[in-house]
Amino acid sequence: MLLLDQRPLGAIVLDIEGTTTDIAFVKNTLFPYAEERLEAFMAELAPTAEGQAVLAQVRAEVGDASLSEADCTAHLLAWAQADKKVTPLKAVQGMIWEEGYRTKAYYSHVYDDAAAHLQEWHRRGAPLYIYSSGSIAAQKLLFAHTIVGDLTPCFSGYFDTTTGAKVDAASYGKIADALGLAPEQLLFLSDHGGELAAAQQAGWQVYGVQRPGTADFDPSLPVIRHFGELPISFGDD
């Protein structure tokens, strides 16, 4: 049995940026790569069914069904430059990043302690999930191509902004329903105070993850600096 502070725990849900992965990798490698490729990539993608779906999502997001292909691409580029968490941008970024991983333009970063404990928790039978603002496809790519190898076998599932905003308590209610678990049986790990507050509001257990450069958390929040500090145990320990 999985336990947190000796209380039964049904699953662990993790953020990516600043939690399992250095924000610098996403900010300095993935985002610039996608932004540089975005216009040319959309020109190639637009005639395809996937491209048409993206354009439809952009038009819906903007609220203008007559928006031209060029204007849709301009909106995507502006959202990318502003780091907006909008679903059509995340979908396109994920496709571009797949190209980068496939061509070995980069490998994704993962903290040593995160990699070691994710593999150990998985080996011990802990159900692990990801909830990130990046698309599910992008999440899988990141963990499939890390500096320590493929970590996707560690995870039972993934959630993204199609579930809802990460600072909205209702999103965490939806995840609990999807997993068939009571909120108090779920643990969320994140470096973002607003996300942790939303999860707490939904009844989840939470821990802030304080990595180098992470802003200080509210003093009321339990905080760890590496995954080894998390008071997790297993029934057979």
Sequence and secondary structure as in RCSB ss.txt:
>XXXX:A:sequence
MLLLDQRPLGAIVLDIEGTTTDIAFVKNTLFPYAEERLEAFMAELAPTAEGQAVLAQVRAEVGDASLSEADCTAH
LLAWAQADKKVTPLKAVQGMIWEEGYRTKAYYSHVYDDAAAHLQEWHRRGAPLYIYSSGSIAAQKLLFAHTIVGD
LTPCFSGYFDTTTGAKVDAASYGKIADALGLAPEQLLFLSDHGGELAAAQQAGWQVYGVQRPGTADFDPSLPVIR
HFGELPISFGDD
>XXXX:A:secstr
 EEETTEE  EEEE  BTTTB HHHIIIIIHHHHHHHHHHHHHHHTTSHHHHHHHHHHHHHHT TT  HHHHHHH
HHHHHHHT   HHHHHHHHHHHHHHHHTTS  B   HHHHHHHHHHHHTT  EEEE SS HHHHHHHHHTBTTB 
 GGG SEEE TTT  TT HHHHHHHHHHHT  GGGEEEEES HHHHHHHHHTT EEEEE  TT     TTS EES
SGGGS EEETT 
